[in-house]
């Protein structure tokens, strides 16, 4: 069920035999209740949150409970202004300035919840020998 399924419903029955009849039940109001968003968690690839300059970093946000539609936003250092939206935040080539604490926020339009913070550490320049470069 979704929230938009709330409304008034009734049942109607018809006979197709010799004695034709039609009956309609009394209407019933159905109200679908939304489940508040909770259990927002944040995962990182790599899992430690430590990456070398120039390497990619992917942050993933998930929700344990909550009816949708869900929307996600990404925040750094406690800023209210989102860096991005969606359940996935990808930095293709991290720089030193990307170090810091990140969290995601999930909302269903009625309730919102934040993940715990994840510290991201960007380590010095990537060693070209590690990637097989001469």
N, CA, C and O atoms as a printed pandas DataFrame, in Angstrom:
     atom_number atom_name residue_name chain_id  residue_number  x_coord  y_coord  z_coord
0              1         N          UNK        A               1    0.825   -1.190    0.000
1              2        CA          UNK        A               1    0.000    0.000    0.000
2              3         C          UNK        A               1    0.863    1.246    0.000
3              4         O          UNK        A               1    1.975    1.245    0.528
4              5         N          UNK        A               2    0.358    2.277   -0.580
5              6        CA          UNK        A               2    1.010    3.587   -0.583
6              7         C          UNK        A               2    0.066    4.603    0.053
7              8         O          UNK        A               2   -1.132    4.354    0.186
8              9         N          UNK        A               3    0.606    5.721    0.433
9             10        CA          UNK        A               3   -0.215    6.754    1.066
10            11         C          UNK        A               3   -1.368    7.185    0.168
11            12         O          UNK        A               3   -2.454    7.498    0.657
12            13         N          UNK        A               4   -1.137    7.202   -1.147
13            14        CA          UNK        A               4   -2.198    7.658   -2.060
14            15         C          UNK        A               4   -3.352    6.651   -2.191
15            16         O          UNK        A               4   -4.349    6.945   -2.850
16            17         N          UNK        A               5   -3.226    5.473   -1.574
17            18        CA          UNK        A               5   -4.327    4.506   -1.590
18            19         C          UNK        A               5   -5.394    4.826   -0.543
19            20         O          UNK        A               5   -6.421    4.150   -0.483
20            21         N          UNK        A               6   -5.162    5.837    0.272
21            22        CA          UNK        A               6   -6.184    6.256    1.242
22            23         C          UNK        A               6   -7.427    6.719    0.486
23            24         O          UNK        A               6   -7.323    7.288   -0.600
24            25         N          UNK        A               7   -8.592    6.474    1.060
25            26        CA          UNK        A               7   -9.823    6.930    0.416
26            27         C          UNK        A               7  -11.031    6.143    0.876
27            28         O          UNK        A               7  -10.955    5.359    1.822
28            29         N          UNK        A               8  -12.161    6.363    0.189
29            30        CA          UNK        A               8  -13.414    5.670    0.516
30            31         C          UNK        A               8  -13.604    4.530   -0.478
31            32         O          UNK        A               8  -13.454    4.707   -1.687
32            33         N          UNK        A               9  -13.932    3.378    0.044
33            34        CA          UNK        A               9  -14.119    2.184   -0.772
34            35         C          UNK        A               9  -15.475    1.552   -0.470
35            36         O          UNK        A               9  -16.008    1.689    0.631
36            37         N          UNK        A              10  -16.023    0.856   -1.469
37            38        CA          UNK        A              10  -17.238    0.063   -1.256
38            39         C          UNK        A              10  -17.171   -1.144   -2.192
39            40         O          UNK        A              10  -16.365   -1.198   -3.121
40            41         N          UNK        A              11  -18.028   -2.087   -1.918
41            42        CA          UNK        A              11  -18.090   -3.317   -2.695
42            43         C          UNK        A              11  -19.439   -3.346   -3.412
43            44         O          UNK        A              11  -20.452   -2.905   -2.869
44            45         N          UNK        A              12  -19.438   -3.869   -4.629
45            46        CA          UNK        A              12  -20.682   -3.947   -5.392
46            47         C          UNK        A              12  -20.803   -5.367   -5.947
47            48         O          UNK        A              12  -19.845   -5.917   -6.491
48            49         N          UNK        A              13  -21.998   -5.950   -5.801
49            50        CA          UNK        A              13  -22.257   -7.307   -6.294
50            51         C          UNK        A              13  -23.458   -7.276   -7.231
51            52         O          UNK        A              13  -24.424   -6.554   -6.986
52            53         N          UNK        A              14  -23.395   -8.064   -8.308
53            54        CA          UNK        A              14  -24.501   -8.162   -9.275
54            55         C          UNK        A              14  -24.748   -9.629   -9.596
55            56         O          UNK        A              14  -23.821  -10.437   -9.651
56            57         N          UNK        A              15  -25.996   -9.948   -9.802
57            58        CA          UNK        A              15  -26.388  -11.304  -10.194
58            59         C          UNK        A              15  -26.585  -11.333  -11.709
59            60         O          UNK        A              15  -27.056  -10.359  -12.296
60            61         N          UNK        A              16  -26.228  -12.440  -12.333
61            62        CA          UNK        A              16  -26.427  -12.582  -13.784
62            63         C          UNK        A              16  -27.432  -13.702  -14.087
63            64         O          UNK        A              16  -27.528  -14.171  -15.221
64            65         N          UNK        A              17  -28.155  -14.108  -13.090
65            66        CA          UNK        A              17  -29.122  -15.189  -13.276
66            67         C          UNK        A              17  -30.516  -14.609  -13.514
67            68         O          UNK        A              17  -30.663  -13.411  -13.752
68            69         N          UNK        A              18  -31.547  -15.472  -13.448
69            70        CA          UNK        A              18  -32.924  -15.057  -13.693
70            71         C          UNK        A              18  -33.357  -13.897  -12.813
71            72         O          UNK        A              18  -33.939  -12.921  -13.285
72            73         N          UNK        A              19  -33.069  -14.020  -11.554
73            74        CA          UNK        A              19  -33.408  -12.930  -10.634
74            75         C          UNK        A              19  -32.227  -11.962  -10.577
75            76         O          UNK        A              19  -31.280  -12.160   -9.816
76            77         N          UNK        A              20  -32.299  -10.950  -11.369
77            78        CA          UNK        A              20  -31.194  -10.004  -11.388
78            79         C          UNK        A              20  -31.314   -9.037  -10.213
79            80         O          UNK        A              20  -32.386   -8.502   -9.928
80            81         N          UNK        A              21  -30.205   -8.834   -9.556
81            82        CA          UNK        A              21  -30.173   -7.919   -8.435
82            83         C          UNK        A              21  -28.792   -7.263   -8.367
83            84         O          UNK        A              21  -27.831   -7.743   -8.968
84            85         N          UNK        A              22  -28.717   -6.189   -7.645
85            86        CA          UNK        A              22  -27.457   -5.477   -7.448
86            87         C          UNK        A              22  -27.440   -4.952   -6.028
87            88         O          UNK        A              22  -28.426   -4.386   -5.556
88            89         N          UNK        A              23  -26.334   -5.137   -5.354
89            90        CA          UNK        A              23  -26.183   -4.621   -3.998
90            91         C          UNK        A              23  -24.858   -3.897   -3.874
91            92         O          UNK        A              23  -23.853   -4.267   -4.482
92            93         N          UNK        A              24  -24.895   -2.855   -3.068
93            94        CA          UNK        A              24  -23.677   -2.084   -2.799
94            95         C          UNK        A              24  -23.495   -2.006   -1.294
95            96         O          UNK        A              24  -24.436   -1.708   -0.559
96            97         N          UNK        A              25  -22.290   -2.274   -0.845
97            98        CA          UNK        A              25  -22.014   -2.209    0.593
98            99         C          UNK        A              25  -21.956   -0.748    1.045
99           100         O          UNK        A              25  -21.887    0.176    0.235
100          101         N          UNK        A              26  -21.985   -0.580    2.334
101          102        CA          UNK        A              26  -21.774    0.754    2.903
102          103         C          UNK        A              26  -20.320    1.146    2.647
103          104         O          UNK        A              26  -19.436    0.289    2.678
104          105         N          UNK        A              27  -20.064    2.416    2.397
105          106        CA          UNK        A              27  -18.678    2.822    2.154
106          107         C          UNK        A              27  -17.841    2.741    3.429
107          108         O          UNK        A              27  -18.334    2.936    4.540
108          109         N          UNK        A              28  -16.577    2.450    3.230
109          110        CA          UNK        A              28  -15.602    2.362    4.314
110          111         C          UNK        A              28  -14.457    3.311    3.982
111          112         O          UNK        A              28  -14.009    3.370    2.837
112          113         N          UNK        A              29  -13.990    4.040    4.962
113          114        CA          UNK        A              29  -12.850    4.929    4.759
114          115         C          UNK        A              29  -11.580    4.208    5.183
115          116         O          UNK        A              29  -11.488    3.699    6.300
116          117         N          UNK        A              30  -10.614    4.168    4.293
117          118        CA          UNK        A              30   -9.320    3.540    4.566
118          119         C          UNK        A              30   -8.274    4.652    4.567
119          120         O          UNK        A              30   -8.152    5.411    3.606
120          121         N          UNK        A              31   -7.530    4.732    5.652
121          122        CA          UNK        A              31   -6.454    5.724    5.734
122          123         C          UNK        A              31   -5.141    4.984    5.934
123          124         O          UNK        A              31   -4.917    4.359    6.971
124          125         N          UNK        A              32   -4.282    5.062    4.932
125          126        CA          UNK        A              32   -2.971    4.417    5.009
126          127         C          UNK        A              32   -2.039    5.352    5.769
127          128         O          UNK        A              32   -1.835    6.502    5.380
128          129         N          UNK        A              33   -1.489    4.846    6.840
129          130        CA          UNK        A              33   -0.588    5.633    7.669
130          131         C          UNK        A              33    0.848    5.464    7.182
131          132         O          UNK        A              33    1.285    4.356    6.873
132          133         N          UNK        A              34    1.561    6.558    7.120
133          134        CA          UNK        A              34    2.973    6.504    6.762
134          135         C          UNK        A              34    3.808    6.035    7.942
135          136         O          UNK        A              34    3.505    6.343    9.095
136          137         N          UNK        A              35    4.850    5.296    7.646
137          138        CA          UNK        A              35    5.791    4.865    8.672
138          139         C          UNK        A              35    6.927    5.886    8.704
139          140         O          UNK        A              35    7.537    6.149    7.668
140          141         N          UNK        A              36    7.224    6.467    9.865
141          142        CA          UNK        A              36    8.297    7.463    9.941
142          143         C          UNK        A              36    9.638    6.888    9.504
143          144         O          UNK        A              36    9.917    5.704    9.691
144          145         N          UNK        A              37   10.450    7.744    8.925
145          146        CA          UNK        A              37   11.795    7.356    8.505
146          147         C          UNK        A              37   12.652    7.158    9.751
147          148         O          UNK        A              37   12.681    8.010   10.639
148          149         N          UNK        A              38   13.346    6.027    9.806
149          150        CA          UNK        A              38   14.269    5.780   10.918
150          151         C          UNK        A              38   15.322    4.773   10.478
151          152         O          UNK        A              38   15.185    4.114    9.447
152          153         N          UNK        A              39   16.356    4.671   11.269
153          154        CA          UNK        A              39   17.429    3.725   10.972
154          155         C          UNK        A              39   18.213    4.093    9.716
155          156         O          UNK        A              39   18.545    3.231    8.902
156          157         N          UNK        A              40   18.504    5.387    9.571
157          158        CA          UNK        A              40   19.268    5.834    8.404
158          159         C          UNK        A              40   20.735    5.494    8.638
159          160         O          UNK        A              40   21.308    5.856    9.666
160          161         N          UNK        A              41   21.335    4.801    7.683
161          162        CA          UNK        A              41   22.741    4.424    7.837
162          163         C          UNK        A              41   23.544    4.816    6.609
163          164         O          UNK        A              41   23.012    4.977    5.510
164          165         N          UNK        A              42   24.821    4.962    6.828
165          166        CA          UNK        A              42   25.756    5.428    5.815
166          167         C          UNK        A              42   26.867    4.403    5.676
167          168         O          UNK        A              42   27.441    3.963    6.672
168          169         N          UNK        A              43   27.172    4.023    4.449
169          170        CA          UNK        A              43   28.276    3.105    4.162
170          171         C          UNK        A              43   29.190    3.775    3.148
171          172         O          UNK        A              43   28.763    4.646    2.391
172          173         N          UNK        A              44   30.440    3.363    3.140
173          174        CA          UNK        A              44   31.427    3.952    2.230
174          175         C          UNK        A              44   32.186    2.864    1.490
175          176         O          UNK        A              44   32.376    1.760    2.000
176          177         N          UNK        A              45   32.609    3.190    0.298
177          178        CA          UNK        A              45   33.531    2.363   -0.480
178          179         C          UNK        A              45   34.714    3.233   -0.836
179          180         O          UNK        A              45   34.559    4.129   -1.666
180          181         N          UNK        A              46   35.881    3.030   -0.265
181          182        CA          UNK        A              46   36.257    1.951    0.643
182          183         C          UNK        A              46   35.625    2.121    2.029
183          184         O          UNK        A              46   35.352    3.239    2.465
184          185         N          UNK        A              47   35.396    0.992    2.715
185          186        CA          UNK        A              47   34.660    1.002    3.986
186          187         C          UNK        A              47   35.298    1.840    5.091
187          188         O          UNK        A              47   34.597    2.327    5.979
188          189         N          UNK        A              48   36.603    2.011    5.048
189          190        CA          UNK        A              48   37.276    2.767    6.113
190          191         C          UNK        A              48   37.077    4.267    5.976
191          192         O          UNK        A              48   37.287    5.006    6.938
192          193         N          UNK        A              49   36.675    4.730    4.795
193          194        CA          UNK        A              49   36.569    6.165    4.567
194          195         C          UNK        A              49   37.916    6.813    4.316
195          196         O          UNK        A              49   38.017    8.039    4.264
196          197         N          UNK        A              50   38.954    5.999    4.161
197          198        CA          UNK        A              50   40.285    6.525    3.850
198          199         C          UNK        A              50   40.584    6.275    2.382
199          200         O          UNK        A              50   40.519    5.140    1.911
200          201         N          UNK        A              51   40.911    7.341    1.663
201          202        CA          UNK        A              51   41.206    7.239    0.231
202          203         C          UNK        A              51   42.406    8.106   -0.092
203          204         O          UNK        A              51   42.689    9.078    0.609
204          205         N          UNK        A              52   43.106    7.751   -1.150
205          206        CA          UNK        A              52   44.239    8.540   -1.618
206          207         C          UNK        A              52   43.750    9.609   -2.580
207          208         O          UNK        A              52   42.736    9.432   -3.255
208          209         N          UNK        A              53   44.464   10.703   -2.639
209          210        CA          UNK        A              53   44.145   11.775   -3.581
210          211         C          UNK        A              53   44.014   11.172   -4.979
211          212         O          UNK        A              53   44.868   10.401   -5.417
212          213         N          UNK        A              54   42.933   11.534   -5.672
213          214        CA          UNK        A              54   42.714   11.054   -7.038
214          215         C          UNK        A              54   41.898    9.784   -7.138
215          216         O          UNK        A              54   41.425    9.434   -8.219
216          217         N          UNK        A              55   41.725    9.084   -6.017
217          218        CA          UNK        A              55   40.937    7.854   -6.029
218          219         C          UNK        A              55   39.448    8.178   -5.885
219          220         O          UNK        A              55   39.094    9.261   -5.418
220          221         N          UNK        A              56   38.570    7.240   -6.285
221          222        CA          UNK        A              56   37.129    7.471   -6.119
222          223         C          UNK        A              56   36.672    7.159   -4.693
223          224         O          UNK        A              56   37.301    6.381   -3.976
224          225         N          UNK        A              57   35.575    7.780   -4.308
225          226        CA          UNK        A              57   34.917    7.512   -3.033
226          227         C          UNK        A              57   33.426    7.463   -3.302
227          228         O          UNK        A              57   32.872    8.358   -3.940
228          229         N          UNK        A              58   32.776    6.413   -2.814
229          230        CA          UNK        A              58   31.325    6.273   -2.971
230          231         C          UNK        A              58   30.711    6.169   -1.582
231          232         O          UNK        A              58   31.129    5.350   -0.763
232          233         N          UNK        A              59   29.715    7.007   -1.330
233          234        CA          UNK        A              59   28.956    6.963   -0.078
234          235         C          UNK        A              59   27.541    6.509   -0.398
235          236         O          UNK        A              59   26.930    6.991   -1.352
236          237         N          UNK        A              60   27.020    5.584    0.398
237          238        CA          UNK        A              60   25.697    5.015    0.183
238          239         C          UNK        A              60   24.835    5.240    1.413
239          240         O          UNK        A              60   25.284    5.043    2.542
240          241         N          UNK        A              61   23.591    5.655    1.186
241          242        CA          UNK        A              61   22.653    5.914    2.280
242          243         C          UNK        A              61   21.499    4.928    2.179
243          244         O          UNK        A              61   20.979    4.684    1.090
244          245         N          UNK        A              62   21.096    4.359    3.314
245          246        CA          UNK        A              62   19.962    3.438    3.314
246          247         C          UNK        A              62   19.088    3.700    4.538
247          248         O          UNK        A              62   19.518    4.323    5.509
248          249         N          UNK        A              63   17.853    3.208    4.466
249          250        CA          UNK        A              63   16.858    3.425    5.507
250          251         C          UNK        A              63   16.340    2.068    5.970
251          252         O          UNK        A              63   16.002    1.217    5.147
252          253         N          UNK        A              64   16.276    1.864    7.284
253          254        CA          UNK        A              64   15.762    0.600    7.820
254          255         C          UNK        A              64   14.239    0.560    7.728
255          256         O          UNK        A              64   13.671   -0.456    7.329
256          257         N          UNK        A              65   13.574    1.657    8.091
257          258        CA          UNK        A              65   12.113    1.716    8.008
258          259         C          UNK        A              65   11.687    3.084    7.507
259          260         O          UNK        A              65   12.410    4.073    7.631
260          261         N          UNK        A              66   10.491    3.107    6.938
261          262        CA          UNK        A              66    9.925    4.359    6.453
262          263         C          UNK        A              66    9.223    4.137    5.132
263          264         O          UNK        A              66    9.766    3.509    4.223
264          265         N          UNK        A              67    8.018    4.653    5.033
265          266        CA          UNK        A              67    7.293    4.551    3.771
266          267         C          UNK        A              67    7.720    5.688    2.868
267          268         O          UNK        A              67    8.100    6.763    3.333
268          269         N          UNK        A              68    7.653    5.440    1.590
269          270        CA          UNK        A              68    8.151    6.398    0.599
270          271         C          UNK        A              68    7.057    7.237    0.019
271          272         O          UNK        A              68    5.916    7.183    0.478
272          273         N          UNK        A              69    7.384    8.010   -0.979
273          274        CA          UNK        A              69    8.697    7.998   -1.627
274          275         C          UNK        A              69    9.750    8.671   -0.752
275          276         O          UNK        A              69    9.492    9.676   -0.088
276          277         N          UNK        A              70   10.940    8.085   -0.776
277          278        CA          UNK        A              70   12.047    8.592    0.022
278          279         C          UNK        A              70   12.927    9.485   -0.828
279          280         O          UNK        A              70   13.099    9.249   -2.024
280          281         N          UNK        A              71   13.482   10.509   -0.204
281          282        CA          UNK        A              71   14.501   11.316   -0.871
282          283         C          UNK        A              71   15.683   11.455    0.071
283          284         O          UNK        A              71   15.539   11.404    1.293
284          285         N          UNK        A              72   16.856   11.631   -0.525
285          286        CA          UNK        A              72   18.104   11.658    0.235
286          287         C          UNK        A              72   18.887   12.915   -0.112
287          288         O          UNK        A              72   18.832   13.408   -1.239
288          289         N          UNK        A              73   19.622   13.430    0.879
289          290        CA          UNK        A              73   20.542   14.534    0.631
290          291         C          UNK        A              73   21.833   14.255    1.386
291          292         O          UNK        A              73   21.845   13.558    2.400
292          293         N          UNK        A              74   22.928   14.820    0.861
293          294        CA          UNK        A              74   24.266   14.603    1.422
294          295         C          UNK        A              74   24.804   15.905    1.976
295          296         O          UNK        A              74   24.671   16.966    1.366
296          297         N          UNK        A              75   25.425   15.800    3.162
297          298        CA          UNK        A              75   25.923   16.982    3.853
298          299         C          UNK        A              75   27.328   16.722    4.389
299          300         O          UNK        A              75   27.682   15.595    4.734
300          301         N          UNK        A              76   28.118   17.796    4.447
301          302        CA          UNK        A              76   29.493   17.701    4.939
302          303         C          UNK        A              76   29.696   18.718    6.042
303          304         O          UNK        A              76   29.250   19.860    5.932
304          305         N          UNK        A              77   30.365   18.308    7.102
305          306        CA          UNK        A              77   30.724   19.172    8.226
306          307         C          UNK        A              77   29.498   19.843    8.844
307          308         O          UNK        A              77   29.599   20.967    9.334
308          309         N          UNK        A              78   28.340   19.175    8.831
309          310        CA          UNK        A              78   27.142   19.701    9.469
310          311         C          UNK        A              78   26.429   20.794    8.690
311          312         O          UNK        A              78   25.510   21.419    9.217
312          313         N          UNK        A              79   26.828   21.038    7.453
313          314        CA          UNK        A              79   26.194   22.075    6.638
314          315         C          UNK        A              79   24.754   21.707    6.310
315          316         O          UNK        A              79   24.452   20.550    6.016
316          317         N          UNK        A              80   23.863   22.701    6.362
317          318        CA          UNK        A              80   22.458   22.466    6.007
318          319         C          UNK        A              80   22.276   22.421    4.490
319          320         O          UNK        A              80   21.303   21.851    3.997
320          321         N          UNK        A              81   23.216   23.022    3.747
321          322        CA          UNK        A              81   23.134   23.040    2.288
322          323         C          UNK        A              81   23.613   21.695    1.748
323          324         O          UNK        A              81   24.745   21.294    2.019
324          325         N          UNK        A              82   22.768   20.989    0.983
325          326        CA          UNK        A              82   23.176   19.674    0.491
326          327         C          UNK        A              82   24.274   19.752   -0.571
327          328         O          UNK        A              82   24.303   20.664   -1.397
328          329         N          UNK        A              83   25.166   18.776   -0.524
329          330        CA          UNK        A              83   26.187   18.606   -1.561
330          331         C          UNK        A              83   25.576   17.961   -2.798
331          332         O          UNK        A              83   25.947   18.273   -3.929
332          333         N          UNK        A              84   24.633   17.053   -2.560
333          334        CA          UNK        A              84   24.021   16.281   -3.642
334          335         C          UNK        A              84   22.752   15.639   -3.112
335          336         O          UNK        A              84   22.484   15.671   -1.911
336          337         N          UNK        A              85   21.975   15.057   -4.011
337          338        CA          UNK        A              85   20.773   14.322   -3.631
338          339         C          UNK        A              85   20.841   12.921   -4.216
339          340         O          UNK        A              85   21.610   12.652   -5.140
340          341         N          UNK        A              86   20.027   12.035   -3.663
341          342        CA          UNK        A              86   19.992   10.645   -4.112
342          343         C          UNK        A              86   20.640    9.742   -3.087
343          344         O          UNK        A              86   21.380   10.221   -2.228
344          345         N          UNK        A              87   20.381    8.444   -3.155
345          346        CA          UNK        A              87   20.904    7.519   -2.149
346          347         C          UNK        A              87   22.402    7.225   -2.291
347          348         O          UNK        A              87   22.991    6.553   -1.444
348          349         N          UNK        A              88   23.011    7.733   -3.367
349          350        CA          UNK        A              88   24.436    7.459   -3.622
350          351         C          UNK        A              88   25.143    8.774   -3.940
351          352         O          UNK        A              88   24.655    9.583   -4.728
352          353         N          UNK        A              89   26.302    8.972   -3.312
353          354        CA          UNK        A              89   27.120   10.160   -3.564
354          355         C          UNK        A              89   28.495    9.670   -3.981
355          356         O          UNK        A              89   29.168    8.967   -3.227
356          357         N          UNK        A              90   28.909   10.043   -5.184
357          358        CA          UNK        A              90   30.178    9.543   -5.714
358          359         C          UNK        A              90   31.108   10.700   -6.050
359          360         O          UNK        A              90   30.751   11.629   -6.775
360          361         N          UNK        A              91   32.303   10.610   -5.501
361          362        CA          UNK        A              91   33.383   11.526   -5.857
362          363         C          UNK        A              91   34.335   10.732   -6.746
363          364         O          UNK        A              91   34.906    9.731   -6.311
364          365         N          UNK        A              92   34.504   11.170   -7.970
365          366        CA          UNK        A              92   35.314   10.409   -8.932
366          367         C          UNK        A              92   36.802   10.460   -8.620
367          368         O          UNK        A              92   37.506    9.467   -8.802
368          369         N          UNK        A              93   37.285   11.598   -8.155
369          370        CA          UNK        A              93   38.710   11.765   -7.838
370          371         C          UNK        A              93   38.817   12.711   -6.643
371          372         O          UNK        A              93   38.798   13.931   -6.805
372          373         N          UNK        A              94   38.929   12.144   -5.452
373          374        CA          UNK        A              94   38.947   12.973   -4.247
374          375         C          UNK        A              94   40.188   13.851   -4.196
375          376         O          UNK        A              94   41.245   13.518   -4.731
376          377         N          UNK        A              95   40.011   14.990   -3.525
377          378        CA          UNK        A              95   41.100   15.940   -3.285
378          379         C          UNK        A              95   41.192   16.153   -1.771
379          380         O          UNK        A              95   40.296   15.753   -1.029
380          381         N          UNK        A              96   42.262   16.776   -1.326
381          382        CA          UNK        A              96   42.440   17.031    0.109
382          383         C          UNK        A              96   41.237   17.769    0.692
383          384         O          UNK        A              96   40.846   17.510    1.831
384          385         N          UNK        A              97   40.647   18.688   -0.081
385          386        CA          UNK        A              97   39.516   19.478    0.417
386          387         C          UNK        A              97   38.273   18.628    0.695
387          388         O          UNK        A              97   37.337   19.104    1.338
388          389         N          UNK        A              98   38.250   17.356    0.213
389          390        CA          UNK        A              98   37.109   16.473    0.443
390          391         C          UNK        A              98   37.163   15.772    1.789
391          392         O          UNK        A              98   36.206   15.097    2.165
392          393         N          UNK        A              99   38.261   15.916    2.527
393          394        CA          UNK        A              99   38.339   15.352    3.878
394          395         C          UNK        A              99   37.272   16.003    4.747
395          396         O          UNK        A              99   36.918   17.164    4.543
396          397         N          UNK        A             100   36.769   15.263    5.702
397          398        CA          UNK        A             100   35.787   15.818    6.629
398          399         C          UNK        A             100   34.761   14.795    7.043
399          400         O          UNK        A             100   34.887   13.610    6.735
400          401         N          UNK        A             101   33.746   15.256    7.744
401          402        CA          UNK        A             101   32.677   14.383    8.227
402          403         C          UNK        A             101   31.440   14.556    7.360
403          404         O          UNK        A             101   30.971   15.673    7.142
404          405         N          UNK        A             102   30.916   13.435    6.867
405          406        CA          UNK        A             102   29.751   13.420    5.989
406          407         C          UNK        A             102   28.597   12.710    6.681
407          408         O          UNK        A             102   28.809   11.807    7.490
408          409         N          UNK        A             103   27.377   13.124    6.359
409          410        CA          UNK        A             103   26.194   12.378    6.779
410          411         C          UNK        A             103   25.135   12.523    5.694
411          412         O          UNK        A             103   25.173   13.450    4.885
412          413         N          UNK        A             104   24.192   11.591    5.696
413          414        CA          UNK        A             104   23.079   11.689    4.754
414          415         C          UNK        A             104   21.796   11.915    5.549
415          416         O          UNK        A             104   21.697   11.574    6.727
416          417         N          UNK        A             105   20.827   12.498    4.868
417          418        CA          UNK        A             105   19.519   12.781    5.460
418          419         C          UNK        A             105   18.474   12.141    4.557
419          420         O          UNK        A             105   18.487   12.331    3.341
420          421         N          UNK        A             106   17.573   11.383    5.165
421          422        CA          UNK        A             106   16.484   10.749    4.416
422          423         C          UNK        A             106   15.168   11.350    4.882
423          424         O          UNK        A             106   14.974   11.601    6.071
424          425         N          UNK        A             107   14.268   11.577    3.934
425          426        CA          UNK        A             107   12.956   12.111    4.270
426          427         C          UNK        A             107   11.900   11.471    3.385
427          428         O          UNK        A             107   12.176   11.065    2.256
428          429         N          UNK        A             108   10.690   11.388    3.914
429          430        CA          UNK        A             108    9.564   10.882    3.120
430          431         C          UNK        A             108    8.512   11.968    2.957
431          432         O          UNK        A             108    7.365   11.673    2.619
432          433         N          UNK        A             109    8.885   13.212    3.193
433          434        CA          UNK        A             109    7.957   14.323    3.079
434          435         C          UNK        A             109    7.239   14.615    4.379
435          436         O          UNK        A             109    6.741   15.724    4.574
436          437         N          UNK        A             110    7.177   13.639    5.275
437          438        CA          UNK        A             110    6.515   13.829    6.563
438          439         C          UNK        A             110    7.506   13.802    7.713
439          440         O          UNK        A             110    7.400   14.586    8.656
440          441         N          UNK        A             111    8.460   12.907    7.630
441          442        CA          UNK        A             111    9.485   12.803    8.661
442          443         C          UNK        A             111   10.848   12.773    7.993
443          444         O          UNK        A             111   10.964   12.486    6.802
444          445         N          UNK        A             112   11.871   13.071    8.770
445          446        CA          UNK        A             112   13.248   13.052    8.273
446          447         C          UNK        A             112   14.149   12.514    9.368
447          448         O          UNK        A             112   13.850   12.646   10.555
448          449         N          UNK        A             113   15.256   11.907    8.958
449          450        CA          UNK        A             113   16.236   11.398    9.916
450          451         C          UNK        A             113   17.614   11.456    9.279
451          452         O          UNK        A             113   17.759   11.343    8.062
452          453         N          UNK        A             114   18.620   11.633   10.122
453          454        CA          UNK        A             114   20.005   11.701    9.672
454          455         C          UNK        A             114   20.750   10.425   10.024
455          456         O          UNK        A             114   20.437    9.756   11.009
456          457         N          UNK        A             115   21.734   10.102    9.211
457          458        CA          UNK        A             115   22.645    9.013    9.547
458          459         C          UNK        A             115   23.650    9.545   10.561
459          460         O          UNK        A             115   23.727   10.749   10.806
460          461         N          UNK        A             116   24.407    8.643   11.136
461          462        CA          UNK        A             116   25.527    9.101   11.942
462          463         C          UNK        A             116   26.595    9.627   10.984
463          464         O          UNK        A             116   26.535    9.377    9.780
464          465         N          UNK        A             117   27.535   10.331   11.507
465          466        CA          UNK        A             117   28.580   10.961   10.708
466          467         C          UNK        A             117   29.681    9.953   10.373
467          468         O          UNK        A             117   30.002    9.074   11.173
468          469         N          UNK        A             118   30.246   10.097    9.187
469          470        CA          UNK        A             118   31.372    9.261    8.768
470          471         C          UNK        A             118   32.542   10.172    8.441
471          472         O          UNK        A             118   32.421   11.091    7.630
472          473         N          UNK        A             119   33.677    9.910    9.078
473          474        CA          UNK        A             119   34.875   10.689    8.798
474          475         C          UNK        A             119   35.563   10.168    7.553
475          476         O          UNK        A             119   35.859    8.978    7.447
476          477         N          UNK        A             120   35.815   11.065    6.612
477          478        CA          UNK        A             120   36.538   10.726    5.392
478          479         C          UNK        A             120   37.915   11.370    5.486
479          480         O          UNK        A             120   38.031   12.573    5.718
480          481         N          UNK        A             121   38.951   10.566    5.304
481          482        CA          UNK        A             121   40.328   11.051    5.340
482          483         C          UNK        A             121   40.938   10.859    3.972
483          484         O          UNK        A             121   40.981    9.744    3.452
484          485         N          UNK        A             122   41.409   11.946    3.389
485          486        CA          UNK        A             122   42.088   11.876    2.099
486          487         C          UNK        A             122   43.582   11.882    2.386
487          488         O          UNK        A             122   44.135   12.845    2.916
488          489         N          UNK        A             123   44.212   10.776    2.019
489          490        CA          UNK        A             123   45.640   10.608    2.255
490          491         C          UNK        A             123   46.423   11.297    1.146
491          492         O          UNK        A             123   45.873   11.584    0.083
492          493         N          UNK        A             124   47.705   11.564    1.389
493          494        CA          UNK        A             124   48.560   12.271    0.433
494          495         C          UNK        A             124   48.467   11.760   -0.989
495          496         O          UNK        A             124   47.643   10.903   -1.305
496          497         N          UNK        A             125   49.310   12.289   -1.831
497          498        CA          UNK        A             125   49.304   11.950   -3.257
498          499         C          UNK        A             125   49.353   10.443   -3.462
499          500         O          UNK        A             125   50.025    9.721   -2.726
500          501         N          UNK        A             126   48.639    9.990   -4.462
501          502        CA          UNK        A             126   48.616    8.579   -4.820
502          503         C          UNK        A             126   49.986    8.206   -5.373
503          504         O          UNK        A             126   50.579    8.967   -6.137
504          505         N          UNK        A             127   50.489    7.031   -4.983
505          506        CA          UNK        A             127   51.769    6.525   -5.464
506          507         C          UNK        A             127   51.560    5.912   -6.838
507          508         O          UNK        A             127   50.842    4.918   -6.949
508          509         N          UNK        A             128   52.167    6.470   -7.907
509          510        CA          UNK        A             128   51.932    5.940   -9.259
510          511         C          UNK        A             128   52.368    4.481   -9.392
511          512         O          UNK        A             128   51.848    3.767  -10.250
512          513         N          UNK        A             129   53.318    4.018   -8.556
513          514        CA          UNK        A             129   53.770    2.623   -8.631
514          515         C          UNK        A             129   52.665    1.669   -8.191
515          516         O          UNK        A             129   52.652    0.512   -8.612
516          517         N          UNK        A             130   51.719    2.140   -7.334
517          518        CA          UNK        A             130   50.634    1.290   -6.833
518          519         C          UNK        A             130   49.657    0.932   -7.950
519          520         O          UNK        A             130   48.997   -0.105   -7.876
520          521         N          UNK        A             131   49.550    1.767   -8.984
521          522        CA          UNK        A             131   48.613    1.485  -10.059
522          523         C          UNK        A             131   49.279    0.789  -11.246
523          524         O          UNK        A             131   48.641    0.532  -12.267
524          525         N          UNK        A             132   50.581    0.487  -11.094
525          526        CA          UNK        A             132   51.282   -0.200  -12.180
526          527         C          UNK        A             132   51.903    0.743  -13.186
527          528         O          UNK        A             132   52.425    0.293  -14.206
528          529         N          UNK        A             133   51.859    2.054  -12.925
529          530        CA          UNK        A             133   52.467    3.016  -13.860
530          531         C          UNK        A             133   53.975    2.949  -13.725
531          532         O          UNK        A             133   54.467    2.688  -12.627
532          533         N          UNK        A             134   54.744    3.175  -14.811
533          534        CA          UNK        A             134   56.225    3.117  -14.739
534          535         C          UNK        A             134   56.789    4.272  -13.976
535          536         O          UNK        A             134   58.006    4.376  -13.822
